[in-house]
Amino acid sequence: MYAIIETGGKQYRVEEGDELDVELLHAEGAIQFDKVLLVHDGSAPTIGQPYIPQCAVHAEVIGQTKGPKVIAFKYKRRKNYRHTVGHRQKYSHVKITKIAVA
């Protein structure tokens, strides 16, 4: 059984026991994803319009992580202009515990 959920403006395909990094969630412990787009139980998929009512994916926040450093460098030739900015995106590391279908 797997589900497709939406969080942080992105969609993820998840199964029970999966661990993934999602956009930063300001929560600790057990959480619930209500925006479930699709659930496939092995025989037939259930597709939402856009979401499936009374369906949720339960997960547990394991911790917070940071992504790789991205360097943004601006440069204008002959003008002595150089500007460097670094960025590290923050993520929440979650483990999927249950896919609940009503």
N, CA, C and O atoms as a Tinker XYZ file with bonds, in Angstrom:
   408  protein
     1  N      0.850000   -1.174000    0.000000    73     2
     2  CA     0.000000    0.000000    0.000000    64     1     3
     3  C      0.897000    1.238000    0.000000    63     2     4     5
     4  O      1.865000    1.320000    0.756000    81     3
     5  N      0.556000    2.195000   -0.861000    73     3     6
     6  CA     1.280000    3.452000   -0.872000    64     5     7
     7  C      0.306000    4.603000   -1.053000    63     6     8     9
     8  O     -0.842000    4.411000   -1.451000    81     7
     9  N      0.790000    5.812000   -0.750000    73     7    10
    10  CA    -0.042000    7.009000   -0.883000    64     9    11
    11  C      0.815000    8.127000   -1.449000    63    10    12    13
    12  O      2.041000    8.110000   -1.339000    81    11
    13  N      0.156000    9.089000   -2.050000    73    11    14
    14  CA     0.822000   10.303000   -2.514000    64    13    15
    15  C      0.259000   11.443000   -1.685000    63    14    16    17
    16  O     -0.944000   11.704000   -1.692000    81    15
    17  N      1.169000   12.132000   -0.955000    73    15    18
    18  CA     0.755000   13.236000   -0.084000    64    17    19
    19  C      1.350000   14.533000   -0.598000    63    18    20    21
    20  O      2.300000   14.543000   -1.380000    81    19
    21  N      0.762000   15.627000   -0.134000    73    19    22
    22  CA     1.250000   16.949000   -0.484000    64    21    23
    23  C      1.620000   17.684000    0.796000    63    22    24    25
    24  O      0.810000   17.779000    1.718000    81    23
    25  N      2.845000   18.204000    0.854000    73    23    26
    26  CA     3.288000   19.014000    1.976000    64    25    27
    27  C      4.403000   19.933000    1.502000    63    26    28    29
    28  O      5.274000   19.527000    0.733000    81    27
    29  N      4.366000   21.160000    1.964000    73    27    30
    30  CA     5.390000   22.118000    1.586000    64    29    31
    31  C      5.386000   22.463000    0.113000    63    30    32    33
    32  O      6.423000   22.847000   -0.428000    81    31
    33  N      4.240000   22.336000   -0.557000    73    31    34
    34  CA     4.155000   22.649000   -1.977000    64    33    35
    35  C      4.712000   21.559000   -2.881000    63    34    36    37
    36  O      4.823000   21.760000   -4.090000    81    35
    37  N      5.066000   20.404000   -2.314000    73    35    38
    38  CA     5.618000   19.308000   -3.091000    64    37    39
    39  C      4.805000   18.039000   -2.830000    63    38    40    41
    40  O      4.091000   17.940000   -1.832000    81    39
    41  N      4.925000   17.077000   -3.739000    73    39    42
    42  CA     4.212000   15.812000   -3.601000    64    41    43
    43  C      5.215000   14.687000   -3.383000    63    42    44    45
    44  O      6.282000   14.664000   -3.997000    81    43
    45  N      4.861000   13.754000   -2.501000    73    43    46
    46  CA     5.739000   12.649000   -2.146000    64    45    47
    47  C      4.967000   11.337000   -2.211000    63    46    48    49
    48  O      3.810000   11.263000   -1.797000    81    47
    49  N      5.621000   10.304000   -2.735000    73    47    50
    50  CA     5.055000    8.949000   -2.724000    64    49    51
    51  C      5.617000    8.254000   -1.490000    63    50    52    53
    52  O      6.832000    8.119000   -1.344000    81    51
    53  N      4.719000    7.809000   -0.596000    73    51    54
    54  CA     5.157000    7.253000    0.680000    64    53    55
    55  C      4.515000    5.894000    0.921000    63    54    56    57
    56  O      3.405000    5.616000    0.467000    81    55
    57  N      5.247000    5.055000    1.650000    73    55    58
    58  CA     4.749000    3.771000    2.142000    64    57    59
    59  C      5.035000    3.720000    3.634000    63    58    60    61
    60  O      5.814000    4.524000    4.145000    81    59
    61  N      4.414000    2.787000    4.331000    73    59    62
    62  CA     4.670000    2.635000    5.766000    64    61    63
    63  C      6.129000    2.237000    5.979000    63    62    64    65
    64  O      6.646000    1.340000    5.313000    81    63
    65  N      6.782000    2.920000    6.917000    73    63    66
    66  CA     8.180000    2.648000    7.208000    64    65    67
    67  C      9.155000    3.521000    6.451000    63    66    68    69
    68  O     10.352000    3.486000    6.737000    81    67
    69  N      8.679000    4.312000    5.484000    73    67    70
    70  CA     9.573000    5.197000    4.730000    64    69    71
    71  C     10.070000    6.338000    5.599000    63    70    72    73
    72  O      9.359000    6.818000    6.482000    81    71
    73  N     11.297000    6.768000    5.340000    73    71    74
    74  CA    11.855000    7.962000    5.966000    64    73    75
    75  C     12.201000    8.935000    4.852000    63    74    76    77
    76  O     12.841000    8.559000    3.871000    81    75
    77  N     11.774000   10.200000    5.003000    73    75    78
    78  CA    12.039000   11.185000    3.981000    64    77    79
    79  C     12.217000   12.564000    4.602000    63    78    80    81
    80  O     11.817000   12.814000    5.739000    81    79
    81  N     12.829000   13.451000    3.821000    73    79    82
    82  CA    13.010000   14.839000    4.228000    64    81    83
    83  C     11.968000   15.686000    3.520000    63    82    84    85
    84  O     11.872000   15.672000    2.293000    81    83
    85  N     11.182000   16.428000    4.305000    73    83    86
    86  CA    10.172000   17.333000    3.757000    64    85    87
    87  C     10.515000   18.752000    4.204000    63    86    88    89
    88  O     11.363000   18.951000    5.074000    81    87
    89  N      9.850000   19.728000    3.603000    73    87    90
    90  CA    10.067000   21.113000    4.006000    64    89    91
    91  C      9.832000   21.250000    5.504000    63    90    92    93
    92  O      9.052000   20.495000    6.084000    81    91
    93  N     10.497000   22.203000    6.126000    73    91    94
    94  CA    10.507000   22.345000    7.576000    64    93    95
    95  C      9.094000   22.409000    8.155000    63    94    96    97
    96  O      8.279000   23.240000    7.755000    81    95
    97  N      8.825000   21.511000    9.108000    73    95    98
    98  CA     7.563000   21.488000    9.842000    64    97    99
    99  C      7.862000   21.934000   11.266000    63    98   100   101
   100  O      8.769000   21.403000   11.906000    81    99
   101  N      7.118000   22.890000   11.758000    73    99   102
   102  CA     7.330000   23.371000   13.121000    64   101   103
   103  C      6.518000   22.512000   14.075000    63   102   104   105
   104  O      5.564000   22.977000   14.698000    81   103
   105  N      6.919000   21.242000   14.175000    73   103   106
   106  CA     6.222000   20.288000   15.038000    64   105   107
   107  C      7.226000   19.250000   15.521000    63   106   108   109
   108  O      8.274000   19.039000   14.911000    81   107
   109  N      6.881000   18.615000   16.623000    73   107   110
   110  CA     7.706000   17.539000   17.163000    64   109   111
   111  C      6.808000   16.362000   17.497000    63   110   112   113
   112  O      5.628000   16.543000   17.796000    81   111
   113  N      7.350000   15.175000   17.448000    73   111   114
   114  CA     6.579000   13.986000   17.779000    64   113   115
   115  C      5.711000   13.541000   16.618000    63   114   116   117
   116  O      6.127000   13.604000   15.461000    81   115
   117  N      4.506000   13.094000   16.928000    73   115   118
   118  CA     3.597000   12.560000   15.917000    64   117   119
   119  C      2.884000   13.687000   15.173000    63   118   120   121
   120  O      2.422000   14.653000   15.779000    81   119
   121  N      2.804000   13.547000   13.856000    73   119   122
   122  CA     2.087000   14.508000   13.019000    64   121   123
   123  C      1.183000   13.735000   12.071000    63   122   124   125
   124  O      1.246000   12.509000   11.987000    81   123
   125  N      0.343000   14.478000   11.359000    73   123   126
   126  CA    -0.621000   13.866000   10.448000    64   125   127
   127  C     -0.678000   14.697000    9.179000    63   126   128   129
   128  O     -0.807000   15.920000    9.244000    81   127
   129  N     -0.583000   14.050000    8.031000    73   127   130
   130  CA    -0.725000   14.705000    6.736000    64   129   131
   131  C     -2.143000   14.451000    6.236000    63   130   132   133
   132  O     -2.520000   13.308000    5.980000    81   131
   133  N     -2.933000   15.523000    6.097000    73   131   134
   134  CA    -4.324000   15.386000    5.667000    64   133   135
   135  C     -4.496000   15.516000    4.152000    63   134   136   137
   136  O     -5.499000   15.065000    3.599000    81   135
   137  N     -3.531000   16.123000    3.491000    73   135   138
   138  CA    -3.640000   16.335000    2.049000    64   137   139
   139  C     -3.134000   15.090000    1.313000    63   138   140   141
   140  O     -1.988000   15.034000    0.867000    81   139
   141  N     -4.020000   14.098000    1.199000    73   139   142
   142  CA    -3.695000   12.845000    0.529000    64   141   143
   143  C     -4.332000   12.890000   -0.851000    63   142   144   145
   144  O     -5.548000   13.031000   -0.981000    81   143
   145  N     -3.497000   12.767000   -1.885000    73   143   146
   146  CA    -3.980000   12.865000   -3.259000    64   145   147
   147  C     -4.398000   11.517000   -3.838000    63   146   148   149
   148  O     -5.326000   11.446000   -4.643000    81   147
   149  N     -3.709000   10.439000   -3.427000    73   147   150
   150  CA    -3.976000    9.124000   -3.993000    64   149   151
   151  C     -3.589000    8.064000   -2.978000    63   150   152   153
   152  O     -2.600000    8.211000   -2.259000    81   151
   153  N     -4.370000    6.997000   -2.921000    73   151   154
   154  CA    -4.043000    5.825000   -2.106000    64   153   155
   155  C     -4.221000    4.597000   -2.986000    63   154   156   157
   156  O     -5.259000    4.414000   -3.622000    81   155
   157  N     -3.189000    3.758000   -3.012000    73   155   158
   158  CA    -3.256000    2.515000   -3.792000    64   157   159
   159  C     -3.034000    1.357000   -2.830000    63   158   160   161
   160  O     -1.975000    1.249000   -2.211000    81   159
   161  N     -4.043000    0.487000   -2.705000    73   159   162
   162  CA    -3.976000   -0.610000   -1.732000    64   161   163
   163  C     -3.545000   -1.932000   -2.358000    63   162   164   165
   164  O     -3.604000   -2.970000   -1.699000    81   163
   165  N     -3.120000   -1.912000   -3.593000    73   163   166
   166  CA    -2.676000   -3.131000   -4.252000    64   165   167
   167  C     -3.627000   -3.616000   -5.326000    63   166   168   169
   168  O     -3.206000   -4.267000   -6.281000    81   167
   169  N     -4.914000   -3.304000   -5.180000    73   167   170
   170  CA    -5.878000   -3.750000   -6.187000    64   169   171
   171  C     -6.385000   -2.595000   -7.042000    63   170   172   173
   172  O     -6.380000   -2.680000   -8.270000    81   171
   173  N     -6.824000   -1.516000   -6.397000    73   171   174
   174  CA    -7.355000   -0.388000   -7.161000    64   173   175
   175  C     -6.981000    0.921000   -6.466000    63   174   176   177
   176  O     -7.067000    1.019000   -5.242000    81   175
   177  N     -6.574000    1.912000   -7.230000    73   175   178
   178  CA    -6.222000    3.196000   -6.603000    64   177   179
   179  C     -7.467000    4.025000   -6.295000    63   178   180   181
   180  O     -8.471000    3.946000   -7.004000    81   179
   181  N     -7.387000    4.813000   -5.236000    73   179   182
   182  CA    -8.421000    5.779000   -4.896000    64   181   183
   183  C     -7.823000    7.159000   -5.149000    63   182   184   185
   184  O     -6.801000    7.521000   -4.567000    81   183
   185  N     -8.469000    7.920000   -6.019000    73   183   186
   186  CA    -7.927000    9.208000   -6.437000    64   185   187
   187  C     -8.811000   10.310000   -5.875000    63   186   188   189
   188  O    -10.036000   10.229000   -5.960000    81   187
   189  N     -8.196000   11.342000   -5.298000    73   187   190
   190  CA    -8.931000   12.451000   -4.702000    64   189   191
   191  C     -9.299000   13.506000   -5.709000    63   190   192   193
   192  O     -8.781000   13.527000   -6.826000    81   191
   193  N    -10.206000   14.393000   -5.304000    73   191   194
   194  CA   -10.695000   15.450000   -6.174000    64   193   195
   195  C    -10.643000   16.801000   -5.490000    63   194   196   197
   196  O    -11.737000   17.325000   -5.281000    81   195
   197  N     -9.578000   17.439000   -5.114000    73   195   198
   198  CA    -8.179000   17.045000   -5.282000    64   197   199
   199  C     -7.663000   16.163000   -4.150000    63   198   200   201
   200  O     -6.658000   15.474000   -4.327000    81   199
   201  N     -8.331000   16.165000   -2.977000    73   199   202
   202  CA    -7.863000   15.347000   -1.859000    64   201   203
   203  C     -8.908000   14.284000   -1.518000    63   202   204   205
   204  O    -10.085000   14.416000   -1.853000    81   203
   205  N     -8.447000   13.225000   -0.843000    73   203   206
   206  CA    -9.355000   12.164000   -0.413000    64   205   207
   207  C     -9.879000   12.528000    0.970000    63   206   208   209
   208  O     -9.086000   12.680000    1.899000    81   207
   209  N    -11.215000   12.674000    1.135000    73   207   210
   210  CA   -11.740000   12.996000    2.473000    64   209   211
   211  C    -11.612000   11.804000    3.420000    63   210   212   213
   212  O    -11.615000   10.651000    2.988000    81   211
   213  N    -11.500000   12.093000    4.700000    73   211   214
   214  CA   -11.410000   11.072000    5.755000    64   213   215
   215  C    -10.209000   10.133000    5.552000    63   214   216   217
   216  O    -10.275000    8.960000    5.918000    81   215
   217  N     -9.132000   10.637000    4.980000    73   215   218
   218  CA    -7.930000    9.836000    4.784000    64   217   219
   219  C     -6.743000   10.642000    5.277000    63   218   220   221
   220  O     -6.659000   11.843000    5.022000    81   219
   221  N     -5.822000    9.993000    5.983000    73   219   222
   222  CA    -4.670000   10.696000    6.526000    64   221   223
   223  C     -3.468000    9.756000    6.552000    63   222   224   225
   224  O     -3.609000    8.534000    6.588000    81   223
   225  N     -2.292000   10.361000    6.533000    73   223   226
   226  CA    -1.052000    9.620000    6.667000    64   225   227
   227  C     -0.398000   10.080000    7.967000    63   226   228   229
   228  O     -0.124000   11.267000    8.143000    81   227
   229  N     -0.154000    9.146000    8.868000    73   227   230
   230  CA     0.436000    9.462000   10.157000    64   229   231
   231  C      1.942000    9.279000   10.072000    63   230   232   233
   232  O      2.439000    8.326000    9.473000    81   231
   233  N      2.663000   10.223000   10.691000    73   231   234
   234  CA     4.118000   10.177000   10.651000    64   233   235
   235  C      4.677000   10.665000   11.976000    63   234   236   237
   236  O      3.959000   11.210000   12.814000    81   235
   237  N      5.969000   10.458000   12.144000    73   235   238
   238  CA     6.668000   10.891000   13.342000    64   237   239
   239  C      7.883000   11.698000   12.927000    63   238   240   241
   240  O      8.667000   11.261000   12.085000    81   239
   241  N      8.042000   12.886000   13.521000    73   239   242
   242  CA     9.196000   13.726000   13.215000    64   241   243
   243  C     10.398000   13.183000   13.970000    63   242   244   245
   244  O     10.399000   13.119000   15.199000    81   243
   245  N     11.426000   12.793000   13.215000    73   243   246
   246  CA    12.638000   12.250000   13.821000    64   245   247
   247  C     13.589000   13.376000   14.207000    63   246   248   249
   248  O     14.219000   13.322000   15.263000    81   247
   249  N     13.694000   14.385000   13.365000    73   247   250
   250  CA    14.593000   15.493000   13.662000    64   249   251
   251  C     14.594000   16.520000   12.546000    63   250   252   253
   252  O     13.872000   16.390000   11.557000    81   251
   253  N     15.411000   17.536000   12.720000    73   251   254
   254  CA    15.539000   18.602000   11.730000    64   253   255
   255  C     16.920000   18.476000   11.093000    63   254   256   257
   256  O     17.897000   18.189000   11.785000    81   255
   257  N     17.011000   18.687000    9.784000    73   255   258
   258  CA    18.279000   18.621000    9.074000    64   257   259
   259  C     18.409000   19.825000    8.161000    63   258   260   261
   260  O     17.460000   20.583000    7.967000    81   259
   261  N     19.595000   19.987000    7.608000    73   259   262
   262  CA    19.844000   21.035000    6.626000    64   261   263
   263  C     20.325000   20.398000    5.335000    63   262   264   265
   264  O     21.032000   19.390000    5.346000    81   263
   265  N     19.933000   20.996000    4.236000    73   263   266
   266  CA    20.362000   20.513000    2.938000    64   265   267
   267  C     21.757000   20.998000    2.601000    63   266   268   269
   268  O     22.406000   21.638000    3.428000    81   267
   269  N     22.225000   20.703000    1.403000    73   267   270
   270  CA    23.562000   21.151000    1.005000    64   269   271
   271  C     23.602000   22.667000    0.799000    63   270   272   273
   272  O     22.580000   23.294000    0.523000    81   271
   273  N     24.794000   23.240000    0.938000    73   271   274
   274  CA    24.946000   24.672000    0.776000    64   273   275
   275  C     24.881000   25.030000   -0.704000    63   274   276   277
   276  O     25.520000   24.388000   -1.537000    81   275
   277  N     24.104000   26.056000   -1.020000    73   275   278
   278  CA    23.970000   26.554000   -2.378000    64   277   279
   279  C     24.582000   27.949000   -2.407000    63   278   280   281
   280  O     24.228000   28.802000   -1.593000    81   279
   281  N     25.490000   28.180000   -3.331000    73   279   282
   282  CA    26.171000   29.467000   -3.446000    64   281   283
   283  C     25.534000   30.267000   -4.575000    63   282   284   285
   284  O     25.410000   29.778000   -5.698000    81   283
   285  N     25.130000   31.508000   -4.271000    73   283   286
   286  CA    24.630000   32.432000   -5.290000    64   285   287
   287  C     25.683000   33.524000   -5.450000    63   286   288   289
   288  O     26.024000   34.190000   -4.473000    81   287
   289  N     26.197000   33.720000   -6.642000    73   287   290
   290  CA    27.267000   34.689000   -6.894000    64   289   291
   291  C     26.813000   35.659000   -7.966000    63   290   292   293
   292  O     26.520000   35.263000   -9.094000    81   291
   293  N     26.757000   36.935000   -7.607000    73   291   294
   294  CA    26.403000   37.978000   -8.566000    64   293   295
   295  C     27.683000   38.720000   -8.956000    63   294   296   297
   296  O     28.551000   38.953000   -8.115000    81   295
   297  N     27.792000   39.084000  -10.214000    73   295   298
   298  CA    29.021000   39.686000  -10.704000    64   297   299
   299  C     28.699000   40.609000  -11.875000    63   298   300   301
   300  O     27.950000   40.234000  -12.777000    81   299
   301  N     29.262000   41.810000  -11.862000    73   299   302
   302  CA    29.136000   42.726000  -13.000000    64   301   303
   303  C     30.547000   43.071000  -13.466000    63   302   304   305
   304  O     31.358000   43.584000  -12.696000    81   303
   305  N     30.820000   42.793000  -14.693000    73   303   306
   306  CA    32.171000   43.008000  -15.198000    64   305   307
   307  C     32.511000   44.496000  -15.275000    63   306   308   309
   308  O     31.649000   45.325000  -15.566000    81   307
   309  N     33.749000   44.816000  -15.016000    73   307   310
   310  CA    34.319000   46.172000  -15.089000    64   309   311
   311  C     33.717000   47.155000  -14.095000    63   310   312   313
   312  O     34.020000   48.345000  -14.186000    81   311
   313  N     32.889000   46.734000  -13.160000    73   311   314
   314  CA    32.238000   47.652000  -12.212000    64   313   315
   315  C     32.671000   47.383000  -10.774000    63   314   316   317
   316  O     32.182000   48.044000   -9.858000    81   315
   317  N     33.578000   46.427000  -10.553000    73   315   318
   318  CA    34.052000   46.050000   -9.222000    64   317   319
   319  C     32.888000   45.640000   -8.314000    63   318   320   321
   320  O     32.853000   45.997000   -7.136000    81   319
   321  N     31.941000   44.890000   -8.873000    73   319   322
   322  CA    30.787000   44.427000   -8.112000    64   321   323
   323  C     30.802000   42.907000   -8.047000    63   322   324   325
   324  O     30.688000   42.233000   -9.071000    81   323
   325  N     30.942000   42.371000   -6.842000    73   323   326
   326  CA    30.873000   40.940000   -6.599000    64   325   327
   327  C     30.086000   40.735000   -5.313000    63   326   328   329
   328  O     30.360000   41.382000   -4.303000    81   327
   329  N     29.118000   39.844000   -5.350000    73   327   330
   330  CA    28.281000   39.613000   -4.168000    64   329   331
   331  C     28.024000   38.107000   -4.046000    63   330   332   333
   332  O     27.480000   37.485000   -4.958000    81   331
   333  N     28.417000   37.542000   -2.927000    73   331   334
   334  CA    28.248000   36.113000   -2.683000    64   333   335
   335  C     27.264000   35.898000   -1.543000    63   334   336   337
   336  O     27.372000   36.525000   -0.489000    81   335
   337  N     26.306000   35.006000   -1.763000    73   335   338
   338  CA    25.325000   34.660000   -0.745000    64   337   339
   339  C     25.258000   33.140000   -0.676000    63   338   340   341
   340  O     25.174000   32.474000   -1.708000    81   339
   341  N     25.294000   32.585000    0.540000    73   339   342
   342  CA    25.135000   31.148000    0.726000    64   341   343
   343  C     23.769000   30.854000    1.339000    63   342   344   345
   344  O     23.222000   31.678000    2.072000    81   343
   345  N     23.220000   29.672000    1.036000    73   343   346
   346  CA    21.912000   29.302000    1.566000    64   345   347
   347  C     21.897000   27.802000    1.843000    63   346   348   349
   348  O     22.374000   27.009000    1.031000    81   347
   349  N     21.342000   27.414000    3.004000    73   347   350
   350  CA    21.105000   26.008000    3.335000    64   349   351
   351  C     19.642000   25.854000    3.721000    63   350   352   353
   352  O     19.195000   26.424000    4.716000    81   351
   353  N     18.902000   25.090000    2.939000    73   351   354
   354  CA    17.482000   24.871000    3.196000    64   353   355
   355  C     17.312000   23.945000    4.405000    63   354   356   357
   356  O     18.053000   22.973000    4.555000    81   355
   357  N     16.341000   24.246000    5.258000    73   355   358
   358  CA    16.059000   23.416000    6.427000    64   357   359
   359  C     14.951000   22.422000    6.094000    63   358   360   361
   360  O     13.966000   22.759000    5.435000    81   359
   361  N     15.138000   21.184000    6.567000    73   359   362
   362  CA    14.186000   20.116000    6.325000    64   361   363
   363  C     13.822000   19.428000    7.633000    63   362   364   365
   364  O     14.569000   19.487000    8.609000    81   363
   365  N     12.669000   18.778000    7.639000    73   363   366
   366  CA    12.274000   17.910000    8.743000    64   365   367
   367  C     12.395000   16.475000    8.252000    63   366   368   369
   368  O     11.904000   16.137000    7.176000    81   367
   369  N     13.048000   15.639000    9.040000    73   367   370
   370  CA    13.201000   14.221000    8.705000    64   369   371
   371  C     12.056000   13.468000    9.376000    63   370   372   373
   372  O     11.971000   13.433000   10.604000    81   371
   373  N     11.176000   12.866000    8.575000    73   371   374
   374  CA     9.991000   12.199000    9.108000    64   373   375
   375  C      9.991000   10.721000    8.728000    63   374   376   377
   376  O     10.555000   10.318000    7.711000    81   375
   377  N      9.333000    9.921000    9.584000    73   375   378
   378  CA     9.150000    8.496000    9.316000    64   377   379
   379  C      7.650000    8.217000    9.249000    63   378   380   381
   380  O      6.909000    8.553000   10.173000    81   379
   381  N      7.207000    7.601000    8.153000    73   379   382
   382  CA     5.791000    7.284000    7.968000    64   381   383
   383  C      5.448000    6.073000    8.813000    63   382   384   385
   384  O      6.085000    5.025000    8.705000    81   383
   385  N      4.423000    6.226000    9.667000    73   383   386
   386  CA     4.055000    5.131000   10.559000    64   385   387
   387  C      2.788000    4.396000   10.109000    63   386   388   389
   388  O      2.675000    3.188000   10.315000    81   387
   389  N      1.829000    5.113000    9.495000    73   387   390
   390  CA     0.549000    4.472000    9.158000    64   389   391
   391  C     -0.150000    5.247000    8.059000    63   390   392   393
   392  O     -0.100000    6.477000    8.024000    81   391
   393  N     -0.803000    4.522000    7.164000    73   391   394
   394  CA    -1.680000    5.130000    6.163000    64   393   395
   395  C     -3.101000    4.734000    6.536000    63   394   396   397
   396  O     -3.478000    3.568000    6.425000    81   395
   397  N     -3.887000    5.712000    6.979000    73   395   398
   398  CA    -5.239000    5.437000    7.477000    64   397   399
   399  C     -6.271000    5.821000    6.425000    63   398   400   401
   400  O     -6.371000    6.983000    6.030000    81   399
   401  N     -7.032000    4.834000    5.977000    73   399   402
   402  CA    -8.089000    5.043000    4.984000    64   401   403
   403  C     -9.417000    4.751000    5.663000    63   402   404   405
   404  O     -9.599000    3.695000    6.269000    81   403
   405  N    -10.353000    5.710000    5.555000    73   403   406
   406  CA   -11.661000    5.518000    6.204000    64   405   407
   407  C    -12.595000    4.716000    5.323000    63   406   408
   408  O    -13.736000    4.459000    5.707000    81   407
